[in-house]
Amino acid sequence: MQDSDQPEHEEISRSQRKREVEALQEIGERLVILNASQLGQLDLPDNLRDAVKEAKRLTANGAIRRQKQYIGKLMRNIDPAPIQAKFDEWDGTSREQAAKFHQLERWRDRLLADDKAISDLVLAHPRADVQRLRTLVRNAHKEQAANRPPKSSRELFKELRQLMLVEAAPAQDADSEDENPTYQED
């Protein structure tokens, strides 16, 4: 039973260390492509923040490569988990936005292809302005038949996006509007 005499700490292979260093360098490279606003949201040590700003300033490929390696070296001294968590949050937001965009496109395409789609949209989104939607669909069909630019189709997309934004607003705002009307009829 010599295994019990062995220390619990296992040595990390050179390949594993190399993979870890490359992963840190990839995070560093991603830091370089962030805009100033995103970079400001991260809690980075001053020397790392300065190195990232320097990499953005450089134009020579060799200098950029060396600077990215230096950033990777600096990354070894910090915990990359908070940075990676922020990247994951931003990526999730991007995927969520893309999914919403695709949903709007599907609604628009469906409205243009099927007359019954307006009824389905109103069932799913009761605040929809049916008359405006019908007008935009009718105009989009006319534009398509006349081979004109899809102005009404774009307007339809904007209308759908506005509808989704209004419905995504907190219900609390809608309740406060009902209790305190902004105008009164005489």
C-alpha distance (Angstrom), angle and dihedral (degrees) to the residues before:
residue distance angle dihedral
M1 . . .
Q2 3.73 . .
D3 3.82 90.6 .
S4 3.81 91.8 75.9
D5 3.81 89.7 55.2
Q6 3.80 91.5 54.7
P7 3.81 116.9 94.9
E8 3.80 115.8 -105.1
H9 3.79 91.0 -126.4
E10 3.80 111.3 97.0
E11 3.75 121.2 -158.1
I12 3.77 115.7 -113.7
S13 3.79 113.3 -124.6
R14 3.77 120.8 -118.9
S15 3.79 89.3 -114.3
Q16 3.80 91.7 54.2
R17 3.81 91.6 48.1
K18 3.80 89.7 49.4
R19 3.82 91.5 50.9
E20 3.82 90.5 50.1
V21 3.81 91.9 49.3
E22 3.82 90.9 48.4
A23 3.81 90.4 49.5
L24 3.81 90.3 52.7
Q25 3.80 90.1 47.8
E26 3.82 89.9 51.6
I27 3.81 89.7 53.5
G28 3.80 87.8 49.2
E29 3.80 91.2 50.5
R30 3.76 89.5 51.5
L31 3.81 89.4 51.9
V32 3.80 88.6 57.6
I33 3.83 93.4 58.1
L34 3.82 94.5 49.6
N35 3.77 118.6 108.1
A36 3.82 120.5 -119.7
S37 3.81 93.2 -98.3
Q38 3.79 93.5 53.7
L39 3.79 92.1 43.5
G40 3.81 88.8 53.2
Q41 3.81 90.4 56.0
L42 3.79 91.2 61.6
D43 3.79 122.5 82.9
L44 3.80 99.1 -133.2
P45 3.80 128.5 164.6
D46 3.79 112.5 -105.1
N47 3.80 94.8 -113.1
L48 3.82 91.4 53.5
R49 3.81 92.7 45.8
D50 3.82 89.8 50.2
A51 3.82 91.3 48.6
V52 3.83 90.7 51.4
K53 3.81 91.3 49.5
E54 3.80 89.7 48.7
A55 3.82 91.1 51.7
K56 3.81 89.7 53.1
R57 3.80 89.7 53.3
L58 3.82 96.2 50.9
T59 3.79 121.6 93.5
A60 3.81 105.6 178.8
N61 3.80 112.4 93.5
G62 3.80 94.5 -137.2
A63 3.78 92.0 49.4
I64 3.79 91.4 48.6
R65 3.81 91.1 49.9
R66 3.82 91.9 50.3
Q67 3.80 91.3 46.5
K68 3.81 91.1 51.7
Q69 3.80 89.4 50.9
Y70 3.80 88.7 50.9
I71 3.81 90.0 50.4
G72 3.80 88.3 51.2
K73 3.81 89.3 52.1
L74 3.82 90.6 51.0
M75 3.80 89.4 48.4
R76 3.84 89.4 62.7
N77 3.82 89.2 68.8
I78 3.80 96.6 54.5
D79 3.78 136.5 58.6
P80 3.81 105.9 -101.8
A81 3.83 93.7 -166.1
P82 3.85 96.7 91.2
I83 3.80 90.9 47.6
Q84 3.81 92.1 48.4
A85 3.83 89.8 46.8
K86 3.81 90.0 54.9
F87 3.82 90.7 48.1
D88 3.81 89.5 51.0
E89 3.82 90.0 49.7
W90 3.80 91.4 51.3
D91 3.80 91.6 46.1
G92 3.80 90.6 50.3
T93 3.78 90.6 51.3
S94 3.78 90.3 50.5
R95 3.80 92.2 50.0
E96 3.80 90.3 47.0
Q97 3.81 91.4 50.7
A98 3.80 91.1 47.8
A99 3.81 90.7 50.5
K100 3.82 91.0 51.2
F101 3.80 90.5 48.2
H102 3.81 91.4 51.3
Q103 3.80 90.8 47.9
L104 3.82 89.6 54.2
E105 3.80 90.6 48.6
R106 3.81 90.7 51.2
W107 3.81 91.3 50.6
R108 3.81 91.2 49.1
D109 3.81 93.0 48.1
R110 3.78 90.7 46.7
L111 3.80 92.1 49.8
L112 3.79 90.4 51.2
A113 3.81 93.3 47.0
D114 3.80 102.9 41.1
D115 3.81 129.6 40.6
K116 3.82 91.8 -155.2
A117 3.81 90.9 58.2
I118 3.82 91.4 83.9
S119 3.81 89.5 61.4
D120 3.81 90.0 49.5
L121 3.80 90.7 48.9
V122 3.81 92.1 50.6
L123 3.82 90.2 50.0
A124 3.79 90.6 51.3
H125 3.82 94.6 39.6
P126 3.82 112.2 27.3
R127 3.81 93.8 -176.1
A128 3.80 92.1 65.4
D129 3.80 116.8 125.7
V130 3.82 98.3 -126.2
Q131 3.79 96.0 -171.5
R132 3.82 92.9 51.6
L133 3.81 91.4 46.9
R134 3.82 92.5 50.2
T135 3.79 91.0 48.9
L136 3.81 91.8 50.7
V137 3.82 92.3 47.1
R138 3.82 91.8 48.6
N139 3.83 91.5 48.0
A140 3.82 91.3 46.9
H141 3.81 89.8 53.9
K142 3.82 90.6 49.8
E143 3.81 91.7 48.9
Q144 3.78 91.5 48.8
A145 3.81 92.2 49.6
A146 3.82 90.9 49.5
N147 3.83 93.0 46.1
R148 3.80 90.9 -120.3
P149 3.82 125.5 147.0
P150 3.83 112.4 -77.1
K151 3.80 96.4 -108.9
S152 3.82 94.7 144.2
S153 3.80 91.5 45.5
R154 3.81 88.6 56.4
E155 3.80 90.3 46.2
L156 3.79 88.9 51.1
F157 3.80 89.9 53.3
K158 3.82 90.7 49.7
E159 3.80 90.5 48.7
L160 3.81 91.1 51.6
R161 3.81 91.1 47.4
Q162 3.81 90.8 51.0
L163 3.80 90.3 48.6
M164 3.81 91.2 52.2
L165 3.82 91.4 47.0
V166 3.80 92.4 51.2
E167 3.79 91.5 49.3
A168 3.81 91.9 46.0
A169 3.82 90.5 56.6
P170 3.79 113.0 105.5
A171 3.78 114.1 -83.0
Q172 3.80 87.8 -130.4
D173 3.81 90.6 71.1
A174 3.80 91.0 52.9
D175 3.81 91.6 49.7
S176 3.79 92.5 51.0
E177 3.82 90.3 51.3
D178 3.80 91.0 54.6
E179 3.80 93.0 50.3
N180 3.81 95.5 45.8
P181 3.79 109.7 36.1
T182 3.77 113.9 -159.6
Y183 3.78 92.9 -141.9
Q184 3.78 136.6 25.3
E185 3.77 128.8 -151.7
D186 3.79 116.5 -128.4
